[in-house]
């Protein structure tokens, strides 16, 4: 049940949030908001797997 919820959130994140790896974002130059989005996507992805 919990895993399915995170899989659904991961699909929503893929549509809503930008992919910084495709844009080749340098993490050293990322803003706090960008780092927060990266962290959130990582958190959801690791729990969906």
CHARMM internal coordinates of N, CA and C (Angstrom, degrees):
IC EDIT
DIST 1 N 1 CA 1.4593
DIST 1 CA 1 C 1.5358
ANGL 1 N 1 CA 1 C 110.41
DIST 1 C 2 N 1.3316
ANGL 1 CA 1 C 2 N 116.05
DIHE 1 N 1 CA 1 C 2 N -52.42
DIST 2 N 2 CA 1.4607
ANGL 1 C 2 N 2 CA 120.77
DIHE 1 CA 1 C 2 N 2 CA -178.50
DIST 2 CA 2 C 1.5299
ANGL 2 N 2 CA 2 C 110.88
DIHE 1 C 2 N 2 CA 2 C -62.70
DIST 2 C 3 N 1.3269
ANGL 2 CA 2 C 3 N 115.63
DIHE 2 N 2 CA 2 C 3 N -39.20
DIST 3 N 3 CA 1.4662
ANGL 2 C 3 N 3 CA 120.61
DIHE 2 CA 2 C 3 N 3 CA -179.72
DIST 3 CA 3 C 1.5359
ANGL 3 N 3 CA 3 C 110.49
DIHE 2 C 3 N 3 CA 3 C -64.61
DIST 3 C 4 N 1.2999
ANGL 3 CA 3 C 4 N 117.40
DIHE 3 N 3 CA 3 C 4 N -39.41
DIST 4 N 4 CA 1.4665
ANGL 3 C 4 N 4 CA 121.69
DIHE 3 CA 3 C 4 N 4 CA 179.95
DIST 4 CA 4 C 1.5247
ANGL 4 N 4 CA 4 C 111.21
DIHE 3 C 4 N 4 CA 4 C -65.53
DIST 4 C 5 N 1.3181
ANGL 4 CA 4 C 5 N 116.90
DIHE 4 N 4 CA 4 C 5 N -36.38
DIST 5 N 5 CA 1.4646
ANGL 4 C 5 N 5 CA 121.04
DIHE 4 CA 4 C 5 N 5 CA 178.19
DIST 5 CA 5 C 1.5290
ANGL 5 N 5 CA 5 C 109.54
DIHE 4 C 5 N 5 CA 5 C -63.59
DIST 5 C 6 N 1.3354
ANGL 5 CA 5 C 6 N 116.70
DIHE 5 N 5 CA 5 C 6 N -44.76
DIST 6 N 6 CA 1.4564
ANGL 5 C 6 N 6 CA 119.82
DIHE 5 CA 5 C 6 N 6 CA -179.80
DIST 6 CA 6 C 1.5261
ANGL 6 N 6 CA 6 C 111.94
DIHE 5 C 6 N 6 CA 6 C -68.55
DIST 6 C 7 N 1.3257
ANGL 6 CA 6 C 7 N 118.21
DIHE 6 N 6 CA 6 C 7 N -31.52
DIST 7 N 7 CA 1.4616
ANGL 6 C 7 N 7 CA 120.71
DIHE 6 CA 6 C 7 N 7 CA 175.58
DIST 7 CA 7 C 1.5249
ANGL 7 N 7 CA 7 C 110.27
DIHE 6 C 7 N 7 CA 7 C -65.15
DIST 7 C 8 N 1.3130
ANGL 7 CA 7 C 8 N 116.85
DIHE 7 N 7 CA 7 C 8 N -39.27
DIST 8 N 8 CA 1.4648
ANGL 7 C 8 N 8 CA 121.30
DIHE 7 CA 7 C 8 N 8 CA 177.95
DIST 8 CA 8 C 1.5238
ANGL 8 N 8 CA 8 C 110.67
DIHE 7 C 8 N 8 CA 8 C -66.98
DIST 8 C 9 N 1.3302
ANGL 8 CA 8 C 9 N 116.89
DIHE 8 N 8 CA 8 C 9 N -43.15
DIST 9 N 9 CA 1.4663
ANGL 8 C 9 N 9 CA 120.80
DIHE 8 CA 8 C 9 N 9 CA 177.86
DIST 9 CA 9 C 1.5254
ANGL 9 N 9 CA 9 C 110.07
DIHE 8 C 9 N 9 CA 9 C -62.86
DIST 9 C 10 N 1.3349
ANGL 9 CA 9 C 10 N 117.92
DIHE 9 N 9 CA 9 C 10 N -38.51
DIST 10 N 10 CA 1.4622
ANGL 9 C 10 N 10 CA 121.92
DIHE 9 CA 9 C 10 N 10 CA 179.49
DIST 10 CA 10 C 1.5270
ANGL 10 N 10 CA 10 C 111.19
DIHE 9 C 10 N 10 CA 10 C -62.86
DIST 10 C 11 N 1.3260
ANGL 10 CA 10 C 11 N 117.03
DIHE 10 N 10 CA 10 C 11 N -38.91
DIST 11 N 11 CA 1.4669
ANGL 10 C 11 N 11 CA 120.24
DIHE 10 CA 10 C 11 N 11 CA 177.91
DIST 11 CA 11 C 1.5262
ANGL 11 N 11 CA 11 C 111.03
DIHE 10 C 11 N 11 CA 11 C -66.76
DIST 11 C 12 N 1.3159
ANGL 11 CA 11 C 12 N 116.52
DIHE 11 N 11 CA 11 C 12 N -38.78
DIST 12 N 12 CA 1.4667
ANGL 11 C 12 N 12 CA 121.02
DIHE 11 CA 11 C 12 N 12 CA 177.97
DIST 12 CA 12 C 1.5286
ANGL 12 N 12 CA 12 C 109.69
DIHE 11 C 12 N 12 CA 12 C -66.31
DIST 12 C 13 N 1.3372
ANGL 12 CA 12 C 13 N 117.18
DIHE 12 N 12 CA 12 C 13 N -42.67
DIST 13 N 13 CA 1.4633
ANGL 12 C 13 N 13 CA 121.37
DIHE 12 CA 12 C 13 N 13 CA 178.78
DIST 13 CA 13 C 1.5224
ANGL 13 N 13 CA 13 C 111.50
DIHE 12 C 13 N 13 CA 13 C -59.94
DIST 13 C 14 N 1.3223
ANGL 13 CA 13 C 14 N 116.38
DIHE 13 N 13 CA 13 C 14 N -38.16
DIST 14 N 14 CA 1.4634
ANGL 13 C 14 N 14 CA 120.93
DIHE 13 CA 13 C 14 N 14 CA -178.75
DIST 14 CA 14 C 1.5248
ANGL 14 N 14 CA 14 C 111.05
DIHE 13 C 14 N 14 CA 14 C -62.33
DIST 14 C 15 N 1.3072
ANGL 14 CA 14 C 15 N 116.70
DIHE 14 N 14 CA 14 C 15 N -34.03
DIST 15 N 15 CA 1.4666
ANGL 14 C 15 N 15 CA 121.04
DIHE 14 CA 14 C 15 N 15 CA -179.47
DIST 15 CA 15 C 1.5330
ANGL 15 N 15 CA 15 C 111.39
DIHE 14 C 15 N 15 CA 15 C -82.93
DIST 15 C 16 N 1.3210
ANGL 15 CA 15 C 16 N 116.66
DIHE 15 N 15 CA 15 C 16 N -41.22
DIST 16 N 16 CA 1.4631
ANGL 15 C 16 N 16 CA 121.31
DIHE 15 CA 15 C 16 N 16 CA -171.93
DIST 16 CA 16 C 1.5277
ANGL 16 N 16 CA 16 C 113.08
DIHE 15 C 16 N 16 CA 16 C -80.88
DIST 16 C 17 N 1.3395
ANGL 16 CA 16 C 17 N 116.49
DIHE 16 N 16 CA 16 C 17 N -48.28
DIST 17 N 17 CA 1.4626
ANGL 16 C 17 N 17 CA 120.22
DIHE 16 CA 16 C 17 N 17 CA -174.38
DIST 17 CA 17 C 1.5163
ANGL 17 N 17 CA 17 C 111.88
DIHE 16 C 17 N 17 CA 17 C -92.63
DIST 17 C 18 N 1.3296
ANGL 17 CA 17 C 18 N 117.14
DIHE 17 N 17 CA 17 C 18 N 146.19
DIST 18 N 18 CA 1.4689
ANGL 17 C 18 N 18 CA 120.36
DIHE 17 CA 17 C 18 N 18 CA 179.86
DIST 18 CA 18 C 1.5274
ANGL 18 N 18 CA 18 C 111.56
DIHE 17 C 18 N 18 CA 18 C -72.96
DIST 18 C 19 N 1.3261
ANGL 18 CA 18 C 19 N 115.52
DIHE 18 N 18 CA 18 C 19 N 155.88
DIST 19 N 19 CA 1.4589
ANGL 18 C 19 N 19 CA 121.30
DIHE 18 CA 18 C 19 N 19 CA 176.28
DIST 19 CA 19 C 1.5221
ANGL 19 N 19 CA 19 C 108.08
DIHE 18 C 19 N 19 CA 19 C -94.38
DIST 19 C 20 N 1.3078
ANGL 19 CA 19 C 20 N 115.94
DIHE 19 N 19 CA 19 C 20 N 109.42
DIST 20 N 20 CA 1.4555
ANGL 19 C 20 N 20 CA 120.01
DIHE 19 CA 19 C 20 N 20 CA -177.50
DIST 20 CA 20 C 1.5219
ANGL 20 N 20 CA 20 C 112.18
DIHE 19 C 20 N 20 CA 20 C -77.72
DIST 20 C 21 N 1.3226
ANGL 20 CA 20 C 21 N 118.06
DIHE 20 N 20 CA 20 C 21 N -20.43
DIST 21 N 21 CA 1.4584
ANGL 20 C 21 N 21 CA 119.49
DIHE 20 CA 20 C 21 N 21 CA 178.07
DIST 21 CA 21 C 1.5288
ANGL 21 N 21 CA 21 C 110.62
DIHE 20 C 21 N 21 CA 21 C -71.20
DIST 21 C 22 N 1.3205
ANGL 21 CA 21 C 22 N 117.00
DIHE 21 N 21 CA 21 C 22 N -33.59
DIST 22 N 22 CA 1.4632
ANGL 21 C 22 N 22 CA 120.07
DIHE 21 CA 21 C 22 N 22 CA 176.91
DIST 22 CA 22 C 1.5254
ANGL 22 N 22 CA 22 C 111.37
DIHE 21 C 22 N 22 CA 22 C -70.70
DIST 22 C 23 N 1.3280
ANGL 22 CA 22 C 23 N 115.73
DIHE 22 N 22 CA 22 C 23 N -29.57
DIST 23 N 23 CA 1.4661
ANGL 22 C 23 N 23 CA 120.43
DIHE 22 CA 22 C 23 N 23 CA 178.65
DIST 23 CA 23 C 1.5259
ANGL 23 N 23 CA 23 C 111.74
DIHE 22 C 23 N 23 CA 23 C -85.94
DIST 23 C 24 N 1.3434
ANGL 23 CA 23 C 24 N 117.13
DIHE 23 N 23 CA 23 C 24 N -2.87
DIST 24 N 24 CA 1.4618
ANGL 23 C 24 N 24 CA 124.23
DIHE 23 CA 23 C 24 N 24 CA -179.06
DIST 24 CA 24 C 1.5250
ANGL 24 N 24 CA 24 C 111.49
DIHE 23 C 24 N 24 CA 24 C 54.57
DIST 24 C 25 N 1.3072
ANGL 24 CA 24 C 25 N 115.28
DIHE 24 N 24 CA 24 C 25 N 51.91
DIST 25 N 25 CA 1.4604
ANGL 24 C 25 N 25 CA 122.44
DIHE 24 CA 24 C 25 N 25 CA 179.37
DIST 25 CA 25 C 1.5212
ANGL 25 N 25 CA 25 C 109.97
DIHE 24 C 25 N 25 CA 25 C -71.68
DIST 25 C 26 N 1.3178
ANGL 25 CA 25 C 26 N 116.71
DIHE 25 N 25 CA 25 C 26 N 132.02
DIST 26 N 26 CA 1.4591
ANGL 25 C 26 N 26 CA 121.96
DIHE 25 CA 25 C 26 N 26 CA 174.93
DIST 26 CA 26 C 1.5237
ANGL 26 N 26 CA 26 C 107.77
DIHE 25 C 26 N 26 CA 26 C -83.01
DIST 26 C 27 N 1.3372
ANGL 26 CA 26 C 27 N 117.02
DIHE 26 N 26 CA 26 C 27 N 120.33
DIST 27 N 27 CA 1.4615
ANGL 26 C 27 N 27 CA 120.69
DIHE 26 CA 26 C 27 N 27 CA -176.26
DIST 27 CA 27 C 1.5260
ANGL 27 N 27 CA 27 C 112.40
DIHE 26 C 27 N 27 CA 27 C -64.17
DIST 27 C 28 N 1.3124
ANGL 27 CA 27 C 28 N 117.29
DIHE 27 N 27 CA 27 C 28 N -26.43
DIST 28 N 28 CA 1.4614
ANGL 27 C 28 N 28 CA 120.25
DIHE 27 CA 27 C 28 N 28 CA 178.78
DIST 28 CA 28 C 1.5256
ANGL 28 N 28 CA 28 C 111.41
DIHE 27 C 28 N 28 CA 28 C -69.35
DIST 28 C 29 N 1.3342
ANGL 28 CA 28 C 29 N 116.95
DIHE 28 N 28 CA 28 C 29 N -25.44
DIST 29 N 29 CA 1.4599
ANGL 28 C 29 N 29 CA 121.35
DIHE 28 CA 28 C 29 N 29 CA -178.36
DIST 29 CA 29 C 1.5292
ANGL 29 N 29 CA 29 C 112.75
DIHE 28 C 29 N 29 CA 29 C -104.69
DIST 29 C 30 N 1.3232
ANGL 29 CA 29 C 30 N 117.04
DIHE 29 N 29 CA 29 C 30 N 4.62
DIST 30 N 30 CA 1.4618
ANGL 29 C 30 N 30 CA 121.05
DIHE 29 CA 29 C 30 N 30 CA -178.09
DIST 30 CA 30 C 1.5299
ANGL 30 N 30 CA 30 C 110.65
DIHE 29 C 30 N 30 CA 30 C -72.84
DIST 30 C 31 N 1.3293
ANGL 30 CA 30 C 31 N 114.84
DIHE 30 N 30 CA 30 C 31 N 145.69
DIST 31 N 31 CA 1.4598
ANGL 30 C 31 N 31 CA 119.94
DIHE 30 CA 30 C 31 N 31 CA 177.12
DIST 31 CA 31 C 1.5256
ANGL 31 N 31 CA 31 C 109.24
DIHE 30 C 31 N 31 CA 31 C -78.35
DIST 31 C 32 N 1.3131
ANGL 31 CA 31 C 32 N 116.38
DIHE 31 N 31 CA 31 C 32 N 169.94
DIST 32 N 32 CA 1.4711
ANGL 31 C 32 N 32 CA 121.38
DIHE 31 CA 31 C 32 N 32 CA 179.62
DIST 32 CA 32 C 1.5302
ANGL 32 N 32 CA 32 C 110.93
DIHE 31 C 32 N 32 CA 32 C -62.08
DIST 32 C 33 N 1.3232
ANGL 32 CA 32 C 33 N 116.97
DIHE 32 N 32 CA 32 C 33 N -38.09
DIST 33 N 33 CA 1.4596
ANGL 32 C 33 N 33 CA 120.88
DIHE 32 CA 32 C 33 N 33 CA 179.07
DIST 33 CA 33 C 1.5231
ANGL 33 N 33 CA 33 C 110.67
DIHE 32 C 33 N 33 CA 33 C -64.79
DIST 33 C 34 N 1.3274
ANGL 33 CA 33 C 34 N 117.05
DIHE 33 N 33 CA 33 C 34 N -43.69
DIST 34 N 34 CA 1.4583
ANGL 33 C 34 N 34 CA 120.77
DIHE 33 CA 33 C 34 N 34 CA 179.14
DIST 34 CA 34 C 1.5252
ANGL 34 N 34 CA 34 C 110.74
DIHE 33 C 34 N 34 CA 34 C -63.40
DIST 34 C 35 N 1.3281
ANGL 34 CA 34 C 35 N 117.33
DIHE 34 N 34 CA 34 C 35 N -40.98
DIST 35 N 35 CA 1.4592
ANGL 34 C 35 N 35 CA 120.68
DIHE 34 CA 34 C 35 N 35 CA 177.99
DIST 35 CA 35 C 1.5208
ANGL 35 N 35 CA 35 C 111.40
DIHE 34 C 35 N 35 CA 35 C -65.41
DIST 35 C 36 N 1.3331
ANGL 35 CA 35 C 36 N 116.49
DIHE 35 N 35 CA 35 C 36 N -36.16
DIST 36 N 36 CA 1.4474
ANGL 35 C 36 N 36 CA 120.53
DIHE 35 CA 35 C 36 N 36 CA 177.86
DIST 36 CA 36 C 1.5308
ANGL 36 N 36 CA 36 C 110.64
DIHE 35 C 36 N 36 CA 36 C -65.62
DIST 36 C 37 N 1.3144
ANGL 36 CA 36 C 37 N 117.59
DIHE 36 N 36 CA 36 C 37 N -41.86
DIST 37 N 37 CA 1.4696
ANGL 36 C 37 N 37 CA 121.68
DIHE 36 CA 36 C 37 N 37 CA 178.51
DIST 37 CA 37 C 1.5237
ANGL 37 N 37 CA 37 C 110.15
DIHE 36 C 37 N 37 CA 37 C -64.42
DIST 37 C 38 N 1.3234
ANGL 37 CA 37 C 38 N 117.21
DIHE 37 N 37 CA 37 C 38 N -42.84
DIST 38 N 38 CA 1.4663
ANGL 37 C 38 N 38 CA 121.16
DIHE 37 CA 37 C 38 N 38 CA 178.47
DIST 38 CA 38 C 1.5289
ANGL 38 N 38 CA 38 C 109.82
DIHE 37 C 38 N 38 CA 38 C -61.70
DIST 38 C 39 N 1.3190
ANGL 38 CA 38 C 39 N 116.78
DIHE 38 N 38 CA 38 C 39 N -44.08
DIST 39 N 39 CA 1.4597
ANGL 38 C 39 N 39 CA 120.99
DIHE 38 CA 38 C 39 N 39 CA 178.71
DIST 39 CA 39 C 1.5225
ANGL 39 N 39 CA 39 C 112.69
DIHE 38 C 39 N 39 CA 39 C -63.13
DIST 39 C 40 N 1.3172
ANGL 39 CA 39 C 40 N 116.83
DIHE 39 N 39 CA 39 C 40 N -42.10
DIST 40 N 40 CA 1.4618
ANGL 39 C 40 N 40 CA 121.25
DIHE 39 CA 39 C 40 N 40 CA 179.33
DIST 40 CA 40 C 1.5175
ANGL 40 N 40 CA 40 C 110.87
DIHE 39 C 40 N 40 CA 40 C -63.94
DIST 40 C 41 N 1.3398
ANGL 40 CA 40 C 41 N 116.45
DIHE 40 N 40 CA 40 C 41 N -44.72
DIST 41 N 41 CA 1.4702
ANGL 40 C 41 N 41 CA 120.15
DIHE 40 CA 40 C 41 N 41 CA 179.63
DIST 41 CA 41 C 1.5218
ANGL 41 N 41 CA 41 C 110.52
DIHE 40 C 41 N 41 CA 41 C -63.72
DIST 41 C 42 N 1.3302
ANGL 41 CA 41 C 42 N 117.64
DIHE 41 N 41 CA 41 C 42 N -38.08
DIST 42 N 42 CA 1.4604
ANGL 41 C 42 N 42 CA 121.50
DIHE 41 CA 41 C 42 N 42 CA 177.81
DIST 42 CA 42 C 1.5257
ANGL 42 N 42 CA 42 C 110.47
DIHE 41 C 42 N 42 CA 42 C -64.79
DIST 42 C 43 N 1.3228
ANGL 42 CA 42 C 43 N 116.58
DIHE 42 N 42 CA 42 C 43 N -45.61
DIST 43 N 43 CA 1.4623
ANGL 42 C 43 N 43 CA 122.18
DIHE 42 CA 42 C 43 N 43 CA 179.74
DIST 43 CA 43 C 1.5310
ANGL 43 N 43 CA 43 C 111.07
DIHE 42 C 43 N 43 CA 43 C -57.49
DIST 43 C 44 N 1.3179
ANGL 43 CA 43 C 44 N 116.60
DIHE 43 N 43 CA 43 C 44 N -47.36
DIST 44 N 44 CA 1.4629
ANGL 43 C 44 N 44 CA 120.91
DIHE 43 CA 43 C 44 N 44 CA -177.73
DIST 44 CA 44 C 1.5237
ANGL 44 N 44 CA 44 C 110.43
DIHE 43 C 44 N 44 CA 44 C -69.34
DIST 44 C 45 N 1.3238
ANGL 44 CA 44 C 45 N 117.30
DIHE 44 N 44 CA 44 C 45 N -42.03
DIST 45 N 45 CA 1.4588
ANGL 44 C 45 N 45 CA 120.94
DIHE 44 CA 44 C 45 N 45 CA -177.99
DIST 45 CA 45 C 1.5223
ANGL 45 N 45 CA 45 C 111.54
DIHE 44 C 45 N 45 CA 45 C -63.09
DIST 45 C 46 N 1.3147
ANGL 45 CA 45 C 46 N 117.22
DIHE 45 N 45 CA 45 C 46 N -43.02
DIST 46 N 46 CA 1.4675
ANGL 45 C 46 N 46 CA 119.51
DIHE 45 CA 45 C 46 N 46 CA -178.28
DIST 46 CA 46 C 1.5236
ANGL 46 N 46 CA 46 C 111.17
DIHE 45 C 46 N 46 CA 46 C -66.84
DIST 46 C 47 N 1.2991
ANGL 46 CA 46 C 47 N 118.60
DIHE 46 N 46 CA 46 C 47 N -29.28
DIST 47 N 47 CA 1.4585
ANGL 46 C 47 N 47 CA 120.21
DIHE 46 CA 46 C 47 N 47 CA 178.43
DIST 47 CA 47 C 1.5270
ANGL 47 N 47 CA 47 C 112.77
DIHE 46 C 47 N 47 CA 47 C -85.44
DIST 47 C 48 N 1.3186
ANGL 47 CA 47 C 48 N 117.08
DIHE 47 N 47 CA 47 C 48 N -18.15
DIST 48 N 48 CA 1.4672
ANGL 47 C 48 N 48 CA 120.28
DIHE 47 CA 47 C 48 N 48 CA 178.16
DIST 48 CA 48 C 1.5293
ANGL 48 N 48 CA 48 C 111.75
DIHE 47 C 48 N 48 CA 48 C -83.20
DIST 48 C 49 N 1.3372
ANGL 48 CA 48 C 49 N 116.23
DIHE 48 N 48 CA 48 C 49 N -17.89
DIST 49 N 49 CA 1.4669
ANGL 48 C 49 N 49 CA 119.50
DIHE 48 CA 48 C 49 N 49 CA -178.08
DIST 49 CA 49 C 1.5130
ANGL 49 N 49 CA 49 C 110.67
DIHE 48 C 49 N 49 CA 49 C -82.04
END
COOR INIT
IC SEED 1 N 1 CA 1 C
IC BUILD
